[in-house]
Amino acid sequence: MTCPLDFDNNRRPNYAALYLHVFVFVFSSLHLYSKNLDKKYAVQEQEFTISGYVNERGSEELLLGVSIYVPQLQKGTVSNDYGFYSLTLPRGRHTLVVSYIGFSTRRINVDLTGNIELDIILKPNTEQLDEVVVTAGSQLQESKVTQMSSLKLNPEIVENVPALLGEKDVLKTLQLLPGISGGTEGSSGFFVRGGTPDQNLIILDDAVVYNSNHLFGFFSVFNGDAIKSVEAFKGGFPARFGGRLSSVVKIDMKDGNKEKLTGKFNIGLISSSLLLEGPINKGKTSFIFSGRRTYADLLAKPFLPKDVNAGYFFMDLNFKMHHIFDDDNKLYWSNYYGEDRFFSNERYDDGDRFKARLDWGNITSSLRWNHRFSNKFFSNTSLIFSNFKFRISQEDIFEDQENIFRTSSGINDYTLKNDFNYYPNPAHSIRFGVLGTVHNFTPQRLFVQDSFLENQDTEQVLNSFEGATFIEDDWKATEKLNVSAGLRFSYFKQNVTSYNYLEPRLGLSYRLGPTFAAKGSYANMNQFVHLLSSSGIGLPTDLWVSATDNVRPQRAQQFALGVAKDFTESQYSLSLEGYYKTMDDIIEYKEGASFLVLDDFETAKEVDWEDNITAGRGWAYGAELLFRKKKGPFTGWLGYTLAWSQRQFDELNQGNRFNARYERRHDIALVGIYKPTRRITLSANWVYSSGINFTLPNIARLTPNTDLPISNVLDRFGNGLFGPLEADEFTNQRNNFRGEANHRLDLGVQFHKKREKSERTWSISIYNTYARKNPFFYYNSENSVDINGDGISDVLRTELNRVALLVFVPSVNYTLKF
C-alpha cells in the first residue's frame, strides 16, 4: 500500500519536519492516554508500580526477556532489551515469580503500599546441575505470549549442540528450528519461509550486519562466547523492526562482568578464541573483549614452495563497554570487526611476480544511552555505524610491464534511532520510536591498468536515506484475548525518487484454556536494499544495492495462524503454525548476467547492474511444528517444516512459475541434550531435508559417484525418473532438477572439570557420523561413447556428477574458563 504522502517532486513535503510532528503527536497522545488510564484504574482500585532491573548474580549482567509473573492475579511482564521491567499491581501482598531459561527461578514476596524500585538478581542454574527442580509456571509459557512465529535461543544451547569442526555457531543452531532452513551442506547461510539471505535482518547490538558468513558460508561471523541472547522472528514482526521481508535475527552481546576479571580460552582444530571481561570501575563500568582467528594459513605455510606465500584466514573481534552513571542513566558502546582474506604472492627468478588478494568483512559500532524517565517510562537513544566491504585485486609484473586489476563494492550506514518503552498499566505495554539511516552504497569501483588496454578508474556511487516512525502496543484486551497491534511508516529517498509506505502489523492470541491458545498474525513489510546474487548462498561477491528510480523496493505480506499448548508440570510445549506469504518486486539477474566479468576487462568496465536485473513475484506457504522439552537433565526439541516456495519473472523461464532454488519441501530436526551429571554433557542431532533445486541442461544419463541413485528427477510432465534419461525427455526449465535429500547424524560429548578458580572442558564431536554423502554441488562432464564397438567415438554423452565434501568430520576442542 502506497502512502498518500507520496507527492510528486514539486510538492514533496519536508519529511524531517513530518517525522518530528508525527513523533510529537504520538508522544502527546500517549501521555494523555496514560493519564486517562491511570484515572480509570485509580477509581477502580488503588495501584502501585514495581520497577527495576534484572541482573545476573556474580557478573551484574543485565538480563533481557525475563518473566516477572504474579500467579494469583495472572498478571506479568518481561524485562526489555536492557533488563528494565515495570509492573503495576493493586495494593497488598503479592508473590513475584521471576524466571529465565538457564537461571534458577526466584519467588519474591512484596508488600505493596506505594511505588517501589526493586532490582532482581538471578543465579545461573549451571551451578547446581545435580539438583533439578521443576516448578509449575516457572517459565513464561508459549500460550500466554501474544507474539507468534518467534524463537529464542539461550547461548548455552549453542554451546551444547554438536558443531562442524567444533565451531559453535548461532546461525547453524537456528537452522535446527522449523521454518529456518540451510543452503548448501554445511553452510551457515539460512532461508526463512521461502525468502532469500538478503531478506533476513541480522542485528548485533542494534547494528545491521550485512555479511554474516566466514569461509564462504561454512561459519558465521558471530563468536558464541560473547553472545548474551538470540531471538529470531519469522513472521508477525513487531512494528519496531523493518527493512526486510523474511526474518529478523536479534543478537545481543554480553555487557561484561562488573565484579571481577574472568575469561575463556578455546583451542580448536581450525581456530582459537579468547574472551576477557571485567570491571574498569567496579560496580559501575565494565568491558568485554573477544577475538577469534583461524590458523589455516599458518598451518599451510611450511608446505608451500619458498617463492610462494599464499593462504586464507578469517578473524573477528568484539569489544564492548558498559557504564552506569546512576540508576536512571546507562551507556553502552559496542564494536565488531571481522575479515576474511585469501592471498597469493609469487616471485620468480627473473624478477617477475604475481600478487592476488580477495578480502571482505564487516565493521559495526553502536553507542546507546538508556534513560529512565519514571517507573513506567524508559528510552534508548542509539548512534549506529555499519560497514560492509568486498575487494578483489590482482597485480602482475611481467618483463617490467605492470598490469593491475582492482574491483570493490561496499556499503556504509549511519543511523540515529530513538526508542521508548511505556507501561501505563498491566494491560498495556507500549513501544514507539523514530529512526533515520543514511546509506552510502558503492556498487562497484573498478581500476584497470593494463599494457594492452586503456586504463580505467571508475566508481559507481548511490546515496540514499531511509527513515521510519513506529508504534506498537501489547494489549491484554480481556482475560482471554491478547492483541499486539502496530503501525510503521517507512520512507526512502534515492536521487529524485522517494517511496513511502504504511506497514500495519497485527498479532492476536486467544486462550482456549489455561495452557492452550489459538494465535494469528499479519505483517506488511518493505525492503529498500537488495542483494544481487548469482549463487543464492550469500557469497562475498554478491552485490548490495539500493532501490533506485528504476528498481522498486521489495514488498511482502504474510498471514499466519497457529496454536500453542503448554504442558506445565513437565515443561513441555507444542506449537503448530501455518503461513502464507506473497512477495512483489523481488529482483534477480537476467539470464547470463553477473556482476564480475574477471576474464574480460573491457566488458567489466561496462557493467551496469540496473541493466542486468529483472523484477518479479514470489509465493511461499507451508506449516511448521515444534515440540520442545525445556527443563530437566534431558532437554531438546523436534521440529518439522512442510514448505513451498515459487517465483515468477516475465524475463525468466518464459514467464512461467518455477520453484525457488533453495526450496526444501520437507525439513526435520531432532535435537537432544542430556546432562547425567555436572561433569558430562551428551548431545545429538539428526536432520533430514529434501534436496534443493538446480537448473540443468539436457542430460543423457545420470552417474552419481556412488551406487546410490539420484531420485526425483522430473521430466517435462513432472514425473519422477530413475536411471538413464533420453536427452529429449529432460527440459531446460529453470530449477528443473531436485537434488538428493540430505540427512546426517551429529554426536557430541563434553567433559567438564571444575577447579577452585577455573573450569576446563574437553569437547569431542562428530559431524555426519554415518558418513552420508550429501551433495555439496553437481556438475556436468562430457565423455565420448563408442556405441558401435568399433573403437571410434560416435557420440558425446553428458553426465551429471555429484560432489560431497563433509563426510564424517570429527573434531576436538579444549576450553578453559577462569
Secondary structure, 3 states (H helix, E strand, C coil): CECCCCCCHHHCCCHHHHHHHHHHHHHHHHHHHHHHHHHHHHHHCCEEEEEEEEEECCCCCECCCCEEEECCCCEEEECCCCCEEEEEEECEEEEEEEECCCECCEEEEEEECCCEECCEEECEHHHHCCCCCCCCCCCCCHHHCCCCCEEEECHHHHHHCCCHHHCCCHHHHHCCCCCEEECCCCCCCEEECCCCHHHEEEEECCEECCCCEEHHHCEECCCHHHEEEEEEECCCCCCCCCCCCCEEEEEEECCCCCCCCEEEEEECCCEEEEEEEEEEECCCEEEEEEEEEECHHHHHHHHCCCCEEEEEEEEEEEEEEEEEEECCEEEEEEEEEEEEEEEEEEECCCCCEEEEEEEEEEEEEEEEEEEECCCCEEEEEEEEEEEEEEEEEEEEEECCEEEEEEEEEEEEEEEEEEEEEEEEECCEEEEEEEEEEEEEEEEEEEEEECCCCCCEEEEEEEEEEEEEEEEEEEEECCCCEEEEEEEEEEEEEECCEEEEEEEEEEEEEEEEECCEEEEEEEEEEEECEEEECCCCCCCCCCEEEECCCCCCCEEEEEEEEEEEEEECCCCEEEEEEEEEEEEEEEEEECCCCCCCCCCCHHHHHCCCHHHHEEEEEEEEEEEEEEEEECCCCEEEEEEEEEEEEEEEECCCHHHCCEECCCCCCEEEEEEEEEEEECCEEEEEEEEEECCCEECCCCCCEECCCCCCCCCCEECCCCCEECCCCCHHHCCCCCCCEECCCEEEEEEEEEEEEECCCCEEEEEEEEECCCCCCCCCEEEEEEEEECCCCCCCCCEEEEEEEEECCCCCEEEEEEEEEC
